[in-house]
Amino acid sequence: MIARTNFEGDSNVGAYGIATDRFVFISPNISEKSLSDVERVFNLPLIQSTVATLDAVGLMSAATSNGILVPYTTTDEELKTLKKSSEVNVDWIDDKMTALGNIIAANDNGAICHPDFNSKSRQKISDVLGVEVMPYTIAKLPIVGANSVITNQGAVVHPLATSEEIDQLSQLLKVQVEVGTVNRGSPYTSLGVLANVDGMIAGSDTTGVELAHISQVLGFV
């Protein structure tokens, strides 16, 4: 199912959650209408918690069907809530970089991360998410999470991604990778899209052309 909407007037719907093929991790503070949209599109268990007291859980965390990774700024109460409400591995990473959703991108086949993560941090990412992790750039930028929306079916990345980046990413994640934009030209596709293999919510500013392209790459048409 595909929907085009906003959360509390914000078309950056991907900032508020992460959709995997097993669960959806979403802020508990979005409206009943927004939660209803999420439940209708994905029909999966919802894990609801803030991260580091913020509603932008899509920006602050990374997840696959195997696990949820949060920054060290996550509170003890939030970590307790996540572990109690989830059936997957949940843990925090001791690293100065905290906006994990902007700097880690993953599906159930692999993950890429900001090149400044050291080997210990990369191992932690791999352990929690249950996939191989590679330091990477997209469009020669280290914010690989912000620059890509990735599912187990496909990936849409920053329009200036190089052909070498696209080819290597396709091999690592085992999906078709194409460039694209969301929300009337934004290259930060993960901010404007919440998606897994069965459903997608795109920001309300997304044009018909953008929506059709993303839908095709992610396997909905």
N, C-alpha and C positions, 0 to 999 in steps of 0.2 A: 504494500500500500504506500502511496505517495501523498504527502500533504505539504502545503505551503502556508506558513503561519509565522507569528512572532510570539515571543514570551514577554509579557508585560510591556509590549510596545517595542521590544528590541528584536531586530531581525537576525542578530547573531545567536541563533538558537543553539549552535554547537558549543557555545561558551558555558551553557548550563548543564551539559550532560555528556555521557558517552554511551553509545549503543554497541553492545556486543551481540553475538548470536545466542547468548545464554541469559543475559540480564541487561537492564538499562540502569546506569548509575546517574541519578538526577538530583538537582537541588530540591530540598523539601519546601522551599519558600516560593516556588512558582505557583500560579493560581490553579484553582480546581479545573478550569477550562484547559489550561496548558497541560496539566497532568492527564486529563482525559484524552487529549490529543495524542500524547505519548503512549498511553495504554492502548488506544484504538489502533495506532499505526503499527506498534511493535508486538503487542500481545505477549509480553514477557514480564517476569518478576521485576519490580522496581526496587532498587536499593537507593534509599534517600538519606543524604547527609550533606552537610556543608564540609568544606575542606579549608583548614586554617581560618575558620569562621566566615569564609566567603561562599557566596552562591555560585560562583564561576567554577564549578567542579570540573567542567570540560577543559578549562585552562590550567587548572592546578593539579590534575591527576592524569594517569595513563592506565589503560585497561585492555585486556583481551578476555576471551572466554575462560582463561585459566587463572586470572588474578587481577588485582587492583593495586596500583602503586601510588602512594601519596608522599608529599614532601615532609621534611622534618618539622615544619611549622604546624602540621596537623595536631590538633589537641588530643589529649588522652581520651576524652569523652567521644570525640569523633571517631577515633580509631576503634574504640570499644563498640560503637554503634555499627560501624562498617563490618567488623568481624562477626558481630551477633546476627546481622541481617543478611550476610552473604555466605554462600556455600563454596566460595573460591578463596584462594590465597590472598590475604591482604597484609601489606606491610608498608613501612615508610623507608625513605632513602635519606641517608645522611650526606647531603650535598648542598653546597651554597646556592645552586640553581633550584628554584622552587616552583616555577610555572611549568610543571612537567608536561602539561598538555600542549604547550607551545614548542617543546624541544624533544619530544618523543612521539613517534608515530608507529603504530603497530597493527597487525592483524594476527590471526592464529597461526600464521606461517613464519612470521619474522617481525623484526622491529628495527627502526633506525633511530639514532639519537644525535644530539648536539655533539660535535667533535671534542668539546672541552670536558666531557665526562671522562674521568680516569678509568682505568681497567677495573678497579674495585666497584665503582658505581655501575659500570656496564654489566658486570657480573650480577649485581643486585637486581638490575632491571631484568636481566635474563631469567634469574631465579624466580622472581615474582610473576612475571608475565608468561613464563614457560616457553620462550622462543629465543632463537639466536638474535643477537643484537649487534648492529654495525654502526660505527660513527659515520655521519653522512651530512651532506648538504643538498638542498633543493633550490634551484636557481642561484646556486653558489651562496646560499644563505643558511645559517645554522639552525634557524627556527623551523625545523622539519615538521613539527607537529602542526603549527599554524598554517604551513604551506601545503598541506595535503589532507584530503579526506579519503580514508582507506577502509575497505571492508574485505571480507574473504572472497569477494567477487570482482572487485576492481578498485582503482584509485584515480582520483582527479587531483592534479598537482598544479603548482604555480605556473602561470603562462610562460615564464622565462626559464623554466627548467631545461637543462641541456639534454640533448639526445642521449649522451652517455649516462647521465643521471637516471633518465627514464628507463633505459635498457637494463641497467644494474638493479634498479628498484623493482622492476618487473620480475627479474630472476630471483631476487631475495624474497619478495612477498608472494610470488607465484600467482600474480594476477595481471590483467591488462592495466596499463598505466597510460593516461592521456592528460594533457594540460587542459585547464578550464578556469572559469571564474564563477563567482556567486554574488548575490546581492548587488546587481548592477555593476559588475566589473571588479569586485574585490578579489585579489589573488589569494586571500587567506581562506581557502575553501573549507577547512575544518571548523572555522568560526560560524559559517553560514549553513552548515549541513550536519544533521544528526542521522546516521545511517548504519544499517547492517544488511545482511543478505536478503531480508524479507521486507524491509520498510525503510522509508526515508522521510524526514522532515526537513524542508529547505526554508530559509528565511523568506519573509514576505516580500522583500525587495528583489528577490531573484526573478529574472526575466524568463519569459517562456522559452527563449532560445537556450539560456543557461540551464534551465530545468530539464529540457529535452536532452541536452548533451550529457549532463550528469547522470540522468536516468539511464541513458544508453550505456555509458561506461560502467556504471555500477550494476548493470544487468537487469534493469526493470522493464526494458522494452526490447 
